[in-house]
Amino acid sequence: MSYALSLRCRKCGGEYPLQAQNLCDFCFGPLDVAYDYKAMAASLTRDKIARGPVSMWRYADLLPIAGEPVDLGTGFTPLTRADNLGRLLGLEQLYIKNDCLNPTWSFKDRAVAVAVTKARELGFTTIACASTGNLAASVAAHAVKAGLKSYVFFPSDIEQGKIVSTAIHNPTLVAVQGSYDKVNHLCHRLVEAYGWGFININLRPYYAEGSKTLGYEIAEQLGWRSPDRILAPSASGLLFTRIWKGLNELSMLGLIGPVNTHMHCVQAAGSSPIVNAFENGTLHVLPVEPQTIAKSIAVGNPADGNYALKAARESGGTAASVSDDEIIEGIRLLAETEGIFSEPAGGVVIGALRKMAKSGIIRSQDVTVACITGSGLKTQEIVSDSVRPVTIEPSLQSFESMVCVPNVTAASD
């Protein structure tokens, strides 16, 4: 069953029905889903959750849907102990939350699964989105599963792998000249013109709730406790705020103890408006013009930037940025130590993790979770110079002359 009651304005508290609407009519504040937490707490237990599907839908009671979910098998991705990387960085309790392993290879499947399920409940026959790539693939795939038509809008310079992984699901592809912020502005106009269900615009309150499941899973996989620190990449800031919200909901419901997690918001230096505001000690996130290889988080005017900033400060966390060179180093470091191939957003996380460990912000005994949100299979060109094979003739002599093999003593019979 659904415990969702209404949509509620974050600013003025105005209430609205559970419809396709993301802004308050009175003050233009963002709308969130409001729940009956008292009734939820009376029926929801750890055992009930554990008996659920091995996917994000084990948390269905905490989500704003009433009908059958649009399910591609998203969620309950591995929380892996990163011993090799931890040893290198001097961190004894480091974990990787690997959302590369979602159906379309990114965390976006969490948010989209909830939004598309709600879109179908509300009677939409066409859905759409503004995307930097990962969202486009997820929307296209979930639309197929739900039997809906889809349109995806994206900046014309996004990575080819993201275009192909979207196009294979046969949506209507629309490449827009300009940055993501310009794509998003166009899509806001299209909502008014066509009345489609835009996943990250008029369906945004439901889309936002899907990302909470990442926080739920981290807590459950750690044995029903919150970690000391979480590092998560930020584009609009929405994922960062929802991980924080998810942990606090579990605590409020008595499923985990008090939340003492320090939230660390990380961005690419070429698109870091949230980090800039944090470092300048201001409450206002000022837009920037993105210039970074981390295109999936290249959002210059983050819709939830102020709220991400608030979460970082409330939790006693920080905000940090890394250069494009550090991003590439982070991608390689994660792959070479833990066997996980991340897109540039993951390189941002590992680059920032490395800095924080070196500076002492993260201590060796801290239970630390680094969120890797998308697969490098879509952005292979970023590290294509890694391909440096040794070319040999098909003979043992050629192999031994060209390849350096450590001396080994053959085992005797």
KEKOL-331658 format. One record per residue (C-alpha): x, y, z. Coordinates in steps of 0.05 Angstrom, whole numbers, plus 32768, in hexadecimal, padded with zeros to 4 digits. Layout:
# residues N
{guti {X,Y,Z}}
...
END
This chain:
# residues 413
{guti {8000,8000,8000}}
{guti {8014,8049,7FF9}}
{guti {801D,8076,8036}}
{guti {8024,80B3,800A}}
{guti {7FF1,80E9,801D}}
{guti {7FFE,8126,7FF2}}
{guti {8032,8153,7FD3}}
{guti {804C,8188,8003}}
{guti {8072,81C8,7FF5}}
{guti {80B7,81CA,8016}}
{guti {80B2,8215,8020}}
{guti {806B,8227,8034}}
{guti {804E,81E3,8045}}
{guti {8016,81E7,8013}}
{guti {7FF3,81A5,8004}}
{guti {7FE1,8188,7FC0}}
{guti {7FC3,8147,7FA6}}
{guti {7FF2,8110,7F8E}}
{guti {7FF2,812A,7F47}}
{guti {8026,813D,7F12}}
{guti {8040,817E,7F30}}
{guti {8084,8193,7F4A}}
{guti {807C,81DC,7F61}}
{guti {804E,81FE,7F92}}
{guti {801A,822B,7F71}}
{guti {8021,825E,7FAA}}
{guti {806C,8266,7FB7}}
{guti {808B,823D,7F7E}}
{guti {80AF,8211,7FB1}}
{guti {80BF,81C9,7F9F}}
{guti {808C,8194,7FB2}}
{guti {809D,8154,7FD8}}
{guti {8074,8116,7FE7}}
{guti {8056,8117,802D}}
{guti {804A,80D5,8051}}
{guti {8023,80B9,808B}}
{guti {8062,80A5,80B1}}
{guti {803B,8091,80EF}}
{guti {8014,805C,80C9}}
{guti {8053,8047,80A4}}
{guti {807A,803D,80E5}}
{guti {8042,8012,8101}}
{guti {8048,7FDE,80C9}}
{guti {808E,7FE3,80AD}}
{guti {80C5,7FB7,80CB}}
{guti {810A,7FA1,80B7}}
{guti {80EF,7F5A,80AF}}
{guti {80B8,7F71,8080}}
{guti {80EB,7F96,8055}}
{guti {811A,7F5A,8055}}
{guti {80E2,7F2D,803B}}
{guti {80D8,7F5B,8000}}
{guti {80F7,7F56,7FBA}}
{guti {8142,7F5A,7FB3}}
{guti {813A,7F9E,7F91}}
{guti {8126,7FE5,7FA2}}
{guti {80DD,7FCD,7FA7}}
{guti {80EB,7FAE,7FEC}}
{guti {80E0,7FF7,8002}}
{guti {809E,7FFF,7FDC}}
{guti {807A,8014,801D}}
{guti {80A8,8050,8021}}
{guti {8099,8067,7FDA}}
{guti {805E,808F,7FBD}}
{guti {8041,8059,7F90}}
{guti {8001,8031,7F97}}
{guti {8000,8003,7F5A}}
{guti {802E,7FCF,7F3C}}
{guti {8074,7FEB,7F34}}
{guti {8097,7FF2,7EF1}}
{guti {80CF,7FC2,7F03}}
{guti {810F,7FB5,7EDD}}
{guti {8131,7F97,7F1B}}
{guti {814F,7FD8,7F34}}
{guti {8173,7FDF,7F75}}
{guti {8191,7FB7,7FAE}}
{guti {81D3,7FC1,7F8A}}
{guti {8212,7FA9,7FAD}}
{guti {8231,7FCD,7FE8}}
{guti {8278,7FB3,7FE0}}
{guti {82B0,7FB6,8013}}
{guti {82E7,7FDB,7FEE}}
{guti {8324,7FBD,8011}}
{guti {8356,7FC9,7FD9}}
{guti {8344,8012,7FCF}}
{guti {833D,801B,801A}}
{guti {8383,8002,8027}}
{guti {839E,8032,7FF3}}
{guti {837A,806D,8012}}
{guti {8383,8058,805B}}
{guti {8339,804B,8066}}
{guti {8328,800C,808C}}
{guti {82DC,800C,8083}}
{guti {82D1,8024,803C}}
{guti {8295,800C,8013}}
{guti {8280,8017,7FCB}}
{guti {8235,801C,7FBD}}
{guti {8236,8003,7F75}}
{guti {81F9,801F,7F50}}
{guti {821B,8010,7F0D}}
{guti {81F7,7FCD,7F12}}
{guti {81B1,7FE8,7F09}}
{guti {818B,7FD3,7EC9}}
{guti {81A1,800F,7E9F}}
{guti {81E3,8016,7EC5}}
{guti {81D5,8051,7EF1}}
{guti {81B0,8067,7F31}}
{guti {817D,808B,7F06}}
{guti {8156,804A,7F01}}
{guti {8141,8054,7F49}}
{guti {8121,8098,7F3E}}
{guti {8104,8087,7EFA}}
{guti {80E4,8046,7F12}}
{guti {80BA,806D,7F44}}
{guti {80AB,80A7,7F15}}
{guti {8095,807A,7EDC}}
{guti {806B,804F,7F0A}}
{guti {8048,808F,7F22}}
{guti {8041,80A9,7EDB}}
{guti {801C,806A,7EC8}}
{guti {7FF0,8070,7F06}}
{guti {7FDF,80B8,7EF2}}
{guti {7FCB,80A3,7EAC}}
{guti {8004,80BE,7E83}}
{guti {8010,809D,7E40}}
{guti {804F,80C5,7E2F}}
{guti {808B,80D3,7E5C}}
{guti {80C8,80FD,7E50}}
{guti {8106,8119,7E71}}
{guti {8140,814A,7E6E}}
{guti {8180,8123,7E77}}
{guti {81CB,8124,7E76}}
{guti {81C9,80DB,7E5F}}
{guti {81BC,80A9,7E97}}
{guti {8175,80C0,7EA3}}
{guti {8165,80BC,7E59}}
{guti {8178,8072,7E56}}
{guti {8150,8063,7E94}}
{guti {8112,8087,7E7D}}
{guti {8114,8066,7E39}}
{guti {811B,8020,7E58}}
{guti {80E5,802A,7E8C}}
{guti {80B6,8047,7E58}}
{guti {80BC,8007,7E30}}
{guti {80AD,7FDD,7E6D}}
{guti {8071,8008,7E80}}
{guti {8055,800A,7E39}}
{guti {805D,8056,7E33}}
{guti {8078,8083,7DFC}}
{guti {80B7,80AA,7E0E}}
{guti {80DD,80E8,7DF9}}
{guti {8123,80F6,7E13}}
{guti {8146,8139,7E0D}}
{guti {8190,8140,7E19}}
{guti {81CB,816E,7E08}}
{guti {81E7,815E,7DC3}}
{guti {822E,8153,7DDE}}
{guti {8220,811A,7E0F}}
{guti {8248,80DA,7E0A}}
{guti {8237,80AB,7DD0}}
{guti {8230,806F,7DFE}}
{guti {81F8,8092,7E23}}
{guti {81D4,80A2,7DE2}}
{guti {81DA,805A,7DC9}}
{guti {81C3,803D,7E0B}}
{guti {8185,8069,7E07}}
{guti {8177,8061,7DBD}}
{guti {8174,8015,7DC1}}
{guti {8131,801B,7DE6}}
{guti {8115,8044,7DAB}}
{guti {80FE,8084,7DCD}}
{guti {80F9,80C5,7DA6}}
{guti {813F,80E2,7DAE}}
{guti {8146,812E,7DAE}}
{guti {818D,814B,7DB1}}
{guti {818D,8194,7DC6}}
{guti {81C6,81C4,7DB8}}
{guti {81DD,81E1,7DFA}}
{guti {81E7,81CD,7E42}}
{guti {81BA,81A2,7E6D}}
{guti {819E,81E1,7E8D}}
{guti {8186,81F8,7E48}}
{guti {8168,81B3,7E3B}}
{guti {8144,81B6,7E7D}}
{guti {8129,81FB,7E6F}}
{guti {810C,81E3,7E2C}}
{guti {80EC,81A7,7E4E}}
{guti {80C8,81D3,7E81}}
{guti {80A8,81F6,7E46}}
{guti {8095,81B3,7E26}}
{guti {8071,819D,7E66}}
{guti {8041,81D8,7E5C}}
{guti {803B,81CD,7E11}}
{guti {802F,8182,7E10}}
{guti {801B,816B,7E55}}
{guti {8049,812F,7E55}}
{guti {8063,810F,7E94}}
{guti {80A9,812B,7E99}}
{guti {80CE,80FE,7EC9}}
{guti {80F9,8135,7EE8}}
{guti {80C9,816F,7EE2}}
{guti {807E,8165,7EF0}}
{guti {808B,811F,7F0B}}
{guti {80C8,8135,7F33}}
{guti {80AA,812B,7F79}}
{guti {80A3,80E0,7F6A}}
{guti {80E5,80DC,7F44}}
{guti {8108,80F9,7F80}}
{guti {80ED,80C4,7FAF}}
{guti {810C,808B,7F87}}
{guti {8152,80A2,7F99}}
{guti {8144,8098,7FE3}}
{guti {814A,804E,7FD9}}
{guti {8196,8055,7FD2}}
{guti {8199,806F,8019}}
{guti {816A,8037,8032}}
{guti {8196,8002,8012}}
{guti {81D7,801E,802F}}
{guti {81B9,801B,8075}}
{guti {819C,7FD5,806D}}
{guti {81DB,7FB9,804E}}
{guti {8204,7FD4,8087}}
{guti {81D9,7FAD,80B8}}
{guti {81A4,7FE3,80C2}}
{guti {81D1,801D,80D5}}
{guti {81E7,805D,80B3}}
{guti {8230,8065,80A0}}
{guti {825E,809A,80BB}}
{guti {8267,80B9,8076}}
{guti {8247,80B8,8031}}
{guti {8266,80D7,7FF3}}
{guti {8235,80E2,7FB9}}
{guti {823B,8108,7F78}}
{guti {820D,8143,7F6D}}
{guti {81EF,815F,7F2D}}
{guti {81AB,817D,7F40}}
{guti {81B9,816A,7F88}}
{guti {817B,813E,7F8B}}
{guti {819D,80FA,7F96}}
{guti {81C8,8117,7FCE}}
{guti {818C,8133,7FF3}}
{guti {8163,80F3,7FEB}}
{guti {8199,80C6,8007}}
{guti {8199,80F3,8044}}
{guti {814D,80F2,8047}}
{guti {814B,80A6,8040}}
{guti {8179,809C,807C}}
{guti {8151,80CC,80A7}}
{guti {8110,80AA,8094}}
{guti {812A,8067,80AA}}
{guti {8140,8085,80ED}}
{guti {80FD,80A8,80F7}}
{guti {80D9,8065,80EA}}
{guti {8105,8042,811D}}
{guti {8126,8015,80E9}}
{guti {816C,8031,80F8}}
{guti {8189,8059,8131}}
{guti {819B,80A4,812F}}
{guti {81BA,80BB,80EE}}
{guti {8201,80D5,80FB}}
{guti {8217,80D2,80B2}}
{guti {8241,810A,8095}}
{guti {822A,8117,804E}}
{guti {8260,812C,801C}}
{guti {8247,814C,7FDC}}
{guti {827A,8145,7FA3}}
{guti {827A,8167,7F5F}}
{guti {82A8,8171,7F23}}
{guti {82CF,81B2,7F29}}
{guti {82B5,81C7,7EE5}}
{guti {826D,81C3,7EFE}}
{guti {826D,81CF,7F49}}
{guti {8239,8203,7F5D}}
{guti {8227,81DE,7F9E}}
{guti {8270,81D7,7FB2}}
{guti {827C,8220,7FA2}}
{guti {8244,8235,7FD0}}
{guti {825C,8207,8008}}
{guti {82A3,8221,8004}}
{guti {828C,826A,8002}}
{guti {8260,8260,803F}}
{guti {8222,8278,801B}}
{guti {81DB,825D,801C}}
{guti {81D1,826B,7FD2}}
{guti {81E7,823E,7F99}}
{guti {81FA,8269,7F5E}}
{guti {81F6,824C,7F17}}
{guti {8235,823C,7EEF}}
{guti {8243,8228,7EA7}}
{guti {8259,81DF,7EA9}}
{guti {829C,81CC,7E8B}}
{guti {82AF,8185,7E9F}}
{guti {82B6,813E,7E84}}
{guti {8285,8128,7EBA}}
{guti {8249,8137,7E8E}}
{guti {8217,810E,7EB6}}
{guti {821F,8140,7EF0}}
{guti {822B,817E,7EC6}}
{guti {81EF,81A6,7EDF}}
{guti {8200,81EF,7EE8}}
{guti {81BF,8204,7F09}}
{guti {81AD,81CC,7F39}}
{guti {8163,81CB,7F4C}}
{guti {8171,81AC,7F90}}
{guti {81B4,81CE,7F9B}}
{guti {819F,81F5,7FD8}}
{guti {8182,81B7,7FF8}}
{guti {81C1,818F,7FEA}}
{guti {81E9,81C7,8009}}
{guti {81BB,81C4,8046}}
{guti {81C3,8179,804C}}
{guti {820F,817D,8049}}
{guti {8210,81B1,8081}}
{guti {81DA,8191,80AC}}
{guti {81FE,814F,80AB}}
{guti {8242,816C,80BD}}
{guti {825B,8159,8078}}
{guti {827F,817F,8042}}
{guti {827E,818F,7FF8}}
{guti {82BA,8184,7FCB}}
{guti {82CD,8186,7F82}}
{guti {8302,8165,7F57}}
{guti {8321,8176,7F14}}
{guti {8317,814F,7ED4}}
{guti {835D,8131,7EDC}}
{guti {834B,811A,7F22}}
{guti {830A,80FD,7F07}}
{guti {8330,80D1,7ED5}}
{guti {8360,80BC,7F0C}}
{guti {8325,80A9,7F38}}
{guti {8305,807F,7F00}}
{guti {8347,805A,7EF7}}
{guti {8353,8052,7F41}}
{guti {830F,8032,7F4E}}
{guti {8317,8003,7F13}}
{guti {835E,7FEF,7F24}}
{guti {834F,7FE1,7F6E}}
{guti {8307,7FC9,7F71}}
{guti {82F6,7FB3,7F2B}}
{guti {82BE,7FE6,7F23}}
{guti {82BC,800F,7EE3}}
{guti {8299,8051,7EF1}}
{guti {8284,808B,7EC7}}
{guti {82A3,80CF,7ED7}}
{guti {8272,80DD,7F10}}
{guti {8291,80A2,7F34}}
{guti {82D6,80BF,7F25}}
{guti {82BE,80FE,7F48}}
{guti {82AB,80D6,7F86}}
{guti {82ED,80AF,7F89}}
{guti {8316,80ED,7F7A}}
{guti {82F4,8111,7FB4}}
{guti {82FA,80D4,7FE1}}
{guti {8344,80D3,7FD5}}
{guti {834B,811C,7FE8}}
{guti {8321,8115,8026}}
{guti {8348,80D8,803E}}
{guti {838A,80FB,8033}}
{guti {8374,813A,8058}}
{guti {8358,8114,8093}}
{guti {830F,8129,8088}}
{guti {8300,80DF,8083}}
{guti {8322,80B7,80BA}}
{guti {833B,8070,80B2}}
{guti {8305,8051,80DF}}
{guti {82CA,8077,80C1}}
{guti {8296,804A,80A0}}
{guti {8296,806D,805C}}
{guti {826A,8060,8020}}
{guti {827D,807A,7FDB}}
{guti {8241,807B,7FAC}}
{guti {8253,8067,7F65}}
{guti {8216,807A,7F3D}}
{guti {8224,8068,7EF4}}
{guti {824B,8037,7EC9}}
{guti {8288,8049,7EA0}}
{guti {826F,801D,7E67}}
{guti {8248,805A,7E4E}}
{guti {8284,8089,7E50}}
{guti {82BD,805E,7E38}}
{guti {82DC,8095,7E0E}}
{guti {82F1,80BA,7E4E}}
{guti {8326,8085,7E5D}}
{guti {8330,8068,7E17}}
{guti {837B,8074,7E1D}}
{guti {837C,8039,7E4D}}
{guti {837B,800B,7E10}}
{guti {83C5,7FFD,7E05}}
{guti {83CC,7FB4,7DEF}}
{guti {840F,7F93,7DE0}}
{guti {840C,7F77,7D99}}
{guti {8431,7F36,7D8E}}
{guti {8438,7EFE,7D5C}}
{guti {8414,7EBD,7D6D}}
{guti {8451,7E9C,7D8C}}
{guti {846F,7E90,7DD1}}
{guti {84AF,7EB2,7DBC}}
{guti {848A,7EF0,7DA6}}
{guti {8463,7EF2,7DE7}}
{guti {84A1,7EEB,7E12}}
{guti {84C7,7F20,7DEB}}
{guti {848F,7F53,7DF0}}
{guti {846E,7F46,7E33}}
{guti {8491,7F4D,7E75}}
{guti {847F,7F10,7E9F}}
{guti {8496,7F09,7EE8}}
{guti {84C6,7ED0,7EF5}}
{guti {84A2,7E94,7F10}}
{guti {84B9,7E4E,7F21}}
{guti {8492,7E18,7EFF}}
{guti {8470,7DE8,7F2F}}
{guti {848F,7DA2,7F2E}}
{guti {8466,7D63,7F27}}
END
